[in-house]
Amino acid sequence: MKMSPEDRLRAALQAQVDTVEVAPDALPRIRGRIEQRRRGGWVVLAAAAAVAAVIALAVVVSVPERVPGPDGTQDRLPALPAPTVPVQPPSPTAQPVTVLLPVYYARNDRLVREFHELPLPADDDAHRVAAAVGEALRAGTAADPDYLSLWPDSVTVRGVAFDGKVVVVDLSDVGAGPRSGTPALAVQQLVSTVAAAASYTSVKRIDGVRITVDGSAVAKLWGAVDTSRPVKQLPPSEIYAPVWVIDPQQGQVVGKSFTVHLAGIVPEGAVHLRIRGGAGGVEQVVVDQPVQLTAGAPAVGEARVPLTLATGRYTIEAYYVSMADGSVQGVDDHEFTVG
């Protein structure tokens, strides 16, 4: 069958691309092939396309030279292209909304979670994650005074974007190190918040978080954490608190009938629930009972316990008992009010 000029051009292009190798002498070798295979003017076009392919591939696979950041704290790589663009401004027709999103903080060098109502200029995936990350990184946003952000006061979130199932978080003013705790746990605070907030988006599950600073990739954040590639969330048993109270949250007002929501990573999923307080300011223990979580360590288990209490102010405590010596461990407590 006689081939059309278009078919011959396509075949020649494919043949040239298939022979491409990314090597220092690739370009001279391709020029040699051009001389050997010259059959007419259209071959020149095929060779030119192959050369362009080599150059493009070389750019993709080359390792960029790292350069120090202006503050000397980051081992930076050259600026990345999109998707490190900031969150796009909402369209003129977008309506501001308030949504409930998970946010992670630290307590006793472990991570704990709260749910916060956060305002969004537009309800889309990027704005949801950006709002949760911004809340997690700012100081003083936790409802429980025992919880804190590990990030320095200066840090800001410049933008959030999705690159498939990798979330790109672009930061600014990250400082020389975390406010407290280790750099690794501070990064996991951010990554855990992104992963949790992403579960409330169309993406649901992510493959990692790429952290950039002022639009540029960073080889090692604070000179300590490898951020040259997307950072993955560590196993929960390595970073989460052994026990924490999800509901009632610190300072929350609930009805007389409410549900206690607990989570933890403890042996055999055995935790203990205690509530102190009561009407008229007279404090007494009104609830004291074991609770079985849905799973034991190293998995995260949860439990929901329906309760009914009289009007008053209370303190809820959740903890586990050491199997070694019977001591109370991992106490998390919240103050709340039954209205």
Steps between C-alpha positions, in 0.01 A plus 500: 500500500634841404562726801383859497751779575335543842545127579864510393561805716333332802703181451824696468425699815427182693816332374713794611338526842543126560875531445547789742731442798563763762880505502772765466565409134134456405479812285809422280378144451160617382664743259692204358178310450357799317783483242464124458121500467456813290237419236349835435391825655244342730776308685640830622173562681515155659858554619417840642211348697729226634759758610229694679391179674856438620530851639162473675587163650838626617330786681259261671754247622782737594557563870485874576778650702393590853553854614478642853201709598539867593487417872740209465250262663374323190674288238296630210441369150402723205146633489236248401240552227130466576339341700674708768275790405305657785138410556305661221272788599133405509288572196262798519210257545665302784330522836694508830424204725599364840601134521609267780851364436755292696813675627801343672700640790765365735479399864788341689691445175210315340226610261135548593203613295225758532219596263466870421237701317698690237380772261578450130467761223396212274429136576748301291776248568792744509327751728400223742855374540647851511261602777578192712878538456487871579305426817741225608813709449378815678574535868212515744231349277454177699192488720685297764773708669707182534521471118739710294636553152866409459555755221660843555281808527635642173387217270223564246329283240553655156295245312379144457459300181437141399739311273301183454492344846796702624411824680739792452516738797699817442619677815681821582703624798562151640778627723804311622307221671175401672364687800532185710529128450704340225505612135377154400191522723426855382500379140277208598258747662465669161484173305240348735284812469523491121415128489205541735363809325544334159265224614234774493574579133437323170852349520430312829840326537835659416840352417709764675561871554756700305617792715644802321623831636427821307426293190826304508569139586700446816736205534499508881258712698680659797801297389343195665200357312528360148248698293664443161213260427140476623487433875280211605309466823676277752319208667253626764675310780814707437343846508153500662420535868411171672156635606305812416151640545337609174157598641404691702769744392658745741247770597213340311140530618295184453148391575408280794523195274821493299763262365858471619737426210839353592797380296826333587783261421524280807553130571183300439310826442425534871455858627328655801246783508449724800286814533518733799276796583134561555230753574551780752876494474527190720755274330455127509577206276184442296639255243777247557506206261719296263451551127590258223634660183433348158867396463812456706856619440661553256171592330291803592186398684194715572197484722177695543332496839149649537447678833239710678608750767339778698566863415841615622870532425709185462847369425530191285812284524611209286807290571636146498648290778851365460506122476849506654437682828134608504581872476276748320643599162420733210238715673310741272236725654252763386274737693145527366153613603167318497239765419 
